[in-house]
Amino acid sequence: MIKRQKASLKACVIHKVGNKFNDTKNAFSDQCVDFDEATYELMLPYLLKPFVSASESFRFHHHSDIGLNEINTYSNQIFNGETEFVEVSKHILSHLYEQSNSAQIKTGDVLVCHFENIQYEDYFTDAIGVFKIENKVPFFQTYLESGNYDILVQKGIQSKKVDKGCLILNTSDMEGNIVLSVDNNTYDTQYWTKRFLNIKYPDDSNQHTKNCIEMCREFSKEVIQPNFGGQEKSNFLAKTVDFFKENEIVNIEAFKEEVFDEEDQIQLFEDYKKAYEAENKVLIRNQFDVSERVLKKQKQKIKTEIKLDTNIQIKLDVDAPDASAEYLERGYDAEKKMHFYKVFFNAEA
């Protein structure tokens, strides 16, 4: 989603957030971190790496007025130079603290950062990052004392992944500033995305592609497999992926004609689509542009194995929609009183 090769960290301040429910207090810093070169070179990619591969973006939301969204307001104050950076970061921490209304919410270190020269699409912009470090890991530290080396255990931040983080870009579209979010400790996603950030998916091709493929994946599990079997489920998913790959624009009517062979399956799909939209409060567009980035990510989530009760699995290639119908046959052995699959091939790979 972003490129960080030319990015730099203009300012960073670290606070510690408590938990309102447990009556643990916040601890504020009054100055920005003065990084040495080694720490800076490790910190910058640690903070930005999660957003390089992000396939989805968000926009700020508020039920009555977007100007009342706290993080939207605070980030704009920094972008516009209206308020001193450290003071705004304290307001951000206080807002995060107010969302900790259960014992489940963890305390931790909070980094508020101002980045410059982040590349988004084909231009460069600055961005505000908010990161919460919830888990620290033990590590061994050796030290020299009285001419001998000794060892002790300390706890610190692991440099592999951020627990929770968001990146607010100083660029916008018709729906507002572009926001990226990551949450690797999803014990309470409402706390981070809904209550703290208050963000929603934009009305764009990324979201339309995601909604439709997720609906098809659930349809294959809840309708196709119970009624028509694992082979038909895998065949449907492979055809779905193939349709999205071959068409820059998805038209639902054309999709149904291409993917389904039987009229009763089309009716089942239409009925399920209506129920899915109502239950999940989403709208599956009748026509939308395909997001290749989202398609690639969603394809990784699609499972096309046929799992049998005899401890055997048949794995089908989601990128080969015709293979299942052409080289796999399902039958019933009356003597053994068991179902079977017959697989055709020329040679073992």
Secondary structure, 3 states (H helix, E strand, C coil): CEECCCCEEEEEEEEEECECCCCECCECCCCCCCCCHHHHHHHHHHHHHHHHCCCCCEEECCCCCHHHCHHHHHHHHHHCCCCCHHHHHHHHHHHHHHCCCCCCCCCEEEEEEEEEEEEECCEEEEEEEEEEECCCEEEEEEEEECCEEEEEEEEECCCCCCCEEEEEEEEEECCEEEEEEEECCCCCHHHHHHHHHCEECCCCHHHHHHHHHHHHHHHHHHHHHHHHCHHHHHHHHHHHHHHHHHCCEEEHHHHHHHHCCCHHHHHHHHHHHHHHHHHHCCCCCCEEECCHHHHHHHHHHCCCEEECCCCCEEECCCCCCCHHHHHEEEEEECCCCEEEEEECCCCCC
